[in-house]
Amino acid sequence: MKKFSHPLLLLVMLVGLLAGCKKDDKALDDTIAPVSNYISPADNMSIKLDPPSNAAVTFEWSQARAADGTLVLYEVVFDKDGGDFSKPVYSTVSGTNGLDTKLVLSHGDLNKIANLAGIASQAQGKLKWMVNASKGLNVVPASASRTLTVERPAGFSVIPGNLYLTGSGTEGGATLGQALPFKRVSAGVFELYTKLSPGDVKIVDQTTGTPTTYYINGTKLLQGDNATNPTTTADVYRMTLDFNNGSAVLTEIQAVGLWIAAQNKVTVTLPYKGNGMWEIDNTPIEFFQFSWGRDERYKFVFTEKDMAGTVTQRQYGSTNTDNVPPTAGTAAAYYNLIPVADDEWNNTYKFPGAADLKNVDIMVMMQPAAYTHQVVVH
């Protein structure tokens, strides 16, 4: 018997392999019958979103069929009302990495999707949703879409990590790079002591590029590129913005005074210097003489007017109920300012011993880095 040479044997094997590949190619079929039936939620269903409740909505549909009987993967896409899904606002695979014929989304997730679709907080709007079935590179949209009406709660689905104030009506001016930073006082709550003047005021989440912008409308904090100003006069305010409930509170700071405990009154008012700082220079200090000795205790009183026009006085003092006179080695935290109870003696600071019968500079700094104060003895 004649033997094949090695090159010929290789050629025969290659032809056989190619023939086998062609047979396999013919066997592969990625044809899919699209999703034709939705189970839940019902078309045009209305939902009042309540993210803190951890409530959820189940999106469920019938199976799409692959011609070769193999597995089909599913993707749920969302679009704004009137959209055609060519640029969906959000998409995600179904459960079990796309194998399930259902998807569970929390109210918090839907709140974020509604935000992406341009539905404002505390507003009602429509979302369109549809299921894409896929096998390999073949993606087949469902034969129809459904609509879901959602009512968003107060507050924001996405809370910025940082916040800044800009505009011609602010101390930093209209240059974005000079925007004034807010202090983050708790999760979703930001605060800023600043002077507002007639002119545009914007709130932004960054000082470069294209920031997300917010604005104040009465007592509401809203998202949008609206340049508004909550005041028509030049006054100093504490701005408190709460993204958890979409609220804005502006408290006018009419005065900051040095309050002497032994006299139980404000003895001097500190002028506002700008950027959340009040300062008085070369003011005389004299400790109060008691039978047991001289008293050096003090704190501060802020005269505040709320948005309803009510004027109150609020004491700011030490985190400690009682203190000893500071020295050069006293920690910076000693000077931190917090709201304290209206009390003659508690939560007071003590002037350094060298301040008695001397002039001092006193600075109250309600700035993002810290709410604190400083005393410099001449």
C-alpha positions in Angstrom: 0.0 0.0 0.0 1.2 3.4 -0.9 1.8 5.7 2.0 0.9 9.4 2.1 3.7 11.8 2.3 3.7 14.1 5.3 2.6 17.3 3.4 -0.2 15.5 1.7 -1.4 14.1 5.0 -1.4 17.5 6.5 -3.4 18.9 3.5 -6.0 16.1 3.9 -6.4 16.8 7.6 -6.7 20.6 7.0 -9.5 20.1 4.4 -11.3 17.8 6.8 -11.0 20.3 9.5 -12.4 23.1 7.3 -15.3 20.9 6.2 -16.1 20.2 9.9 -16.0 23.9 10.7 -18.5 24.6 7.8 -20.8 21.9 9.1 -20.6 23.4 12.7 -21.3 26.9 11.2 -24.4 25.6 9.6 -25.5 24.1 12.9 -25.1 27.4 14.8 -28.3 29.5 14.8 -28.5 32.7 16.9 -32.1 33.5 15.9 -34.2 34.7 18.8 -38.0 35.3 19.1 -38.2 38.5 21.1 -39.9 39.0 24.5 -43.6 39.3 23.6 -45.3 39.5 26.9 -44.8 41.6 30.1 -46.1 40.3 33.4 -45.3 43.1 35.8 -45.6 46.0 36.5 -48.8 46.8 34.7 -48.6 49.3 31.9 -49.0 52.9 33.0 -48.8 51.9 36.7 -48.2 54.8 39.1 -45.7 54.5 42.0 -45.0 57.0 44.7 -41.3 56.4 45.4 -40.2 56.1 49.1 -36.5 55.2 49.1 -36.1 55.0 52.9 -38.7 52.3 53.1 -36.6 49.8 51.1 -39.7 49.0 49.0 -39.0 47.5 45.6 -40.6 46.9 42.2 -40.4 43.6 40.3 -40.1 43.8 36.5 -41.1 40.5 35.0 -41.6 39.2 31.4 -42.1 36.0 29.4 -39.2 34.0 28.0 -37.6 34.8 24.6 -37.0 31.7 22.6 -33.7 30.8 20.9 -34.0 28.8 17.7 -31.4 26.3 18.8 -32.9 26.0 22.3 -29.9 27.5 24.1 -29.9 30.1 26.8 -31.0 33.7 26.2 -29.8 36.7 28.2 -31.9 39.7 29.2 -31.2 43.4 29.6 -33.8 46.0 30.9 -33.5 49.5 29.4 -35.1 52.7 30.6 -35.7 55.9 28.7 -37.4 59.2 29.3 -41.0 59.7 28.2 -41.0 60.0 24.4 -37.6 58.3 24.0 -37.0 55.6 21.4 -34.3 53.7 23.4 -31.6 54.6 21.0 -29.9 56.4 23.9 -31.5 54.9 27.0 -30.9 56.8 30.3 -30.2 53.6 32.2 -29.7 49.8 31.4 -29.0 46.8 33.5 -29.0 43.0 33.1 -31.7 40.9 34.8 -31.1 38.7 37.9 -28.5 35.9 37.9 -26.3 37.9 35.5 -29.0 38.2 32.9 -30.4 34.7 32.9 -33.6 35.5 34.9 -36.8 36.8 33.3 -37.2 39.3 36.1 -35.4 42.3 37.7 -36.0 43.7 41.1 -35.3 47.4 41.6 -35.6 49.3 44.9 -37.4 52.6 45.1 -33.9 54.1 45.6 -32.8 52.7 42.3 -35.9 54.0 40.5 -35.4 57.4 42.1 -32.0 57.6 40.6 -33.3 56.4 37.2 -36.1 59.0 37.4 -33.4 61.7 38.1 -31.5 60.5 35.0 -34.6 60.9 33.0 -35.0 64.5 34.0 -37.8 64.1 36.5 -37.3 66.7 39.3 -37.5 65.9 43.0 -41.0 66.3 44.3 -42.4 66.0 40.8 -44.2 63.3 38.8 -43.1 61.9 35.5 -43.0 58.9 33.2 -40.4 56.3 32.5 -40.4 54.0 29.5 -38.9 50.5 29.9 -38.3 47.6 27.6 -36.4 44.2 27.6 -33.7 43.3 25.1 -33.0 39.6 24.6 -29.6 38.6 23.3 -27.7 35.5 22.1 -24.1 36.1 21.2 -24.0 39.3 19.2 -27.6 39.2 18.3 -29.7 41.6 20.4 -33.4 41.7 19.8 -35.7 44.3 21.4 -39.0 43.3 22.8 -42.0 43.7 20.5 -43.3 46.5 22.7 -42.4 48.8 25.7 -44.2 49.8 28.8 -44.6 53.0 30.7 -44.2 53.6 34.4 -45.3 56.8 36.2 -43.3 57.7 39.2 -43.6 60.5 41.8 -40.2 61.4 43.2 -39.9 62.4 46.9 -38.3 65.5 48.3 -34.5 65.3 48.3 -32.0 64.1 45.8 -31.2 60.6 44.6 -27.5 61.5 44.2 -25.9 63.6 47.0 -22.8 65.5 46.0 -19.6 64.9 47.9 -18.7 68.6 47.9 -20.6 71.8 47.4 -19.6 75.4 46.5 -21.3 78.8 46.1 -20.6 81.0 43.1 -22.1 83.9 41.3 -21.9 87.7 41.1 -24.0 88.0 44.3 -21.5 86.0 46.4 -18.2 86.9 48.1 -16.3 84.7 45.7 -17.7 86.3 42.6 -18.8 84.7 39.3 -15.4 82.9 38.6 -16.0 79.2 39.1 -12.5 78.6 40.3 -13.1 81.0 43.2 -16.3 79.5 44.4 -16.7 79.3 48.2 -16.8 75.8 49.7 -19.6 74.7 52.0 -18.9 72.8 55.3 -20.4 69.3 55.3 -22.0 69.1 58.7 -23.6 65.6 58.4 -24.6 63.2 55.6 -26.3 65.2 52.9 -26.3 68.5 54.9 -24.1 71.4 54.0 -23.6 74.8 55.7 -21.9 78.1 54.8 -21.6 81.4 56.6 -21.3 84.1 54.0 -22.5 87.5 52.8 -25.0 87.6 49.9 -25.5 90.7 47.8 -27.8 91.5 44.9 -26.7 89.4 41.9 -26.7 85.9 40.7 -26.2 83.0 43.1 -25.4 79.4 42.0 -24.6 76.3 44.0 -22.3 73.8 42.3 -20.7 70.4 43.1 -17.2 71.2 41.6 -15.1 74.2 40.6 -13.8 72.9 37.3 -15.3 71.4 34.2 -19.1 71.2 33.9 -20.5 71.0 37.4 -24.0 69.9 38.5 -25.8 73.1 39.5 -28.5 73.7 42.1 -30.5 76.8 43.2 -32.7 78.0 46.0 -36.4 78.7 45.5 -37.9 79.9 48.7 -37.3 77.0 51.2 -36.6 74.5 48.5 -33.3 73.3 47.1 -33.7 72.3 43.4 -31.4 71.1 40.7 -31.0 73.2 37.6 -28.9 75.9 36.0 -31.0 78.7 37.4 -29.1 81.7 38.7 -31.3 83.1 41.5 -30.7 85.2 44.6 -32.7 84.6 47.8 -32.0 88.2 49.0 -32.2 91.7 47.6 -30.0 93.3 50.2 -26.4 92.7 51.3 -26.6 90.6 54.5 -24.6 87.9 56.2 -26.3 84.5 56.3 -25.9 80.9 57.5 -27.0 78.8 54.5 -28.1 75.3 55.4 -28.8 73.0 52.5 -30.2 69.5 53.1 -30.1 67.2 50.1 -32.0 64.5 52.1 -35.2 66.5 52.0 -34.4 69.1 49.4 -34.7 72.0 51.9 -32.9 75.3 52.0 -32.7 77.5 55.2 -31.2 80.9 55.2 -30.6 82.4 58.6 -29.5 86.0 58.7 -26.6 86.6 61.2 -27.4 90.2 62.4 -24.6 90.4 64.9 -21.8 88.4 66.7 -21.0 89.6 70.2 -18.5 88.9 72.9 -20.4 87.8 76.0 -18.8 88.2 79.4 -20.1 85.6 81.9 -19.6 87.7 85.0 -21.6 90.6 83.5 -24.1 88.2 81.9 -24.2 90.4 78.7 -22.6 91.2 75.4 -19.9 93.8 75.9 -18.6 94.3 72.4 -19.8 93.5 68.9 -17.4 92.0 66.3 -17.7 93.5 62.8 -18.0 91.1 59.9 -14.8 90.9 57.9 -15.8 88.5 55.1 -15.5 84.8 54.3 -17.3 83.7 57.4 -15.1 85.7 59.8 -15.9 88.3 62.4 -13.0 90.3 64.0 -12.4 93.1 66.4 -8.9 94.4 67.1 -7.4 96.2 70.1 -10.5 95.8 72.3 -9.7 96.2 76.0 -10.2 93.3 78.4 -10.6 93.6 82.1 -11.4 90.5 84.3 -14.3 90.9 86.7 -13.4 91.3 90.3 -15.2 88.9 92.8 -14.4 88.5 96.5 -12.7 85.3 95.7 -10.7 86.6 92.7 -10.9 87.8 89.1 -13.1 86.1 86.6 -12.1 85.6 82.9 -14.9 83.6 81.5 -16.6 84.4 78.1 -18.4 83.0 75.1 -20.2 84.4 72.1 -23.8 85.4 71.2 -25.1 85.3 67.6 -28.2 87.4 66.9 -30.1 85.6 64.2 -33.2 86.3 62.2 -35.0 83.3 60.6 -36.9 83.3 57.3 -40.1 84.2 59.1 -38.5 87.3 60.5 -38.2 86.1 64.1 -35.1 87.4 65.8 -33.4 85.2 68.5 -30.0 85.1 70.3 -28.0 81.9 70.2 -25.0 81.2 72.4 -21.9 79.6 71.0 -19.3 78.3 73.4 -17.0 75.4 74.3 -17.5 71.7 74.0 -16.5 71.5 77.7 -18.8 72.6 80.5 -15.8 74.1 82.3 -12.3 75.1 81.3 -8.9 76.2 82.6 -7.1 79.3 81.1 -5.3 78.3 77.9 -1.6 78.3 77.5 0.8 78.2 74.5 0.4 74.4 74.6 -3.4 74.3 74.6 -4.8 72.2 71.8 -6.5 74.0 68.9 -9.8 72.1 69.7 -10.1 74.2 72.9 -11.2 77.1 70.7 -13.9 75.3 68.7 -17.3 76.8 68.7 -20.6 75.0 69.0 -24.2 76.1 69.8 -24.6 75.8 73.6 -27.4 76.2 76.2 -28.4 79.7 77.2 -26.5 79.7 80.5 -24.4 82.3 82.4 -21.5 80.0 83.4 -21.5 76.7 81.6 -19.5 76.0 78.3 -17.5 79.2 78.7 -13.9 79.8 77.7 -11.3 81.5 79.8 -9.0 84.3 78.6 -5.3 83.6 79.0 -4.0 85.3 82.2 -2.0 87.8 80.2 -5.2 89.3 78.7 -6.2 91.0 82.0 -6.1 94.8 81.6 -4.7 94.4 78.1 -6.0 95.0 74.5 -6.7 91.9 72.4 -7.7 90.9 68.9 -10.7 88.5 68.8 -11.6 86.6 65.7 -14.7 84.3 65.3 -14.2 82.0 62.2 -17.2 80.1 61.0 -15.4 78.6 58.0 -15.5 75.2 56.4 -12.2 74.1 57.9 -13.5 74.6 61.5 -16.0 76.7 63.5 -13.5 78.2 65.9 -12.1 81.5 67.4 -8.8 83.1 68.3 -7.6 85.6 70.9 -4.4 87.5 70.4 -3.1 89.5 73.4 -1.1 92.7 72.7 
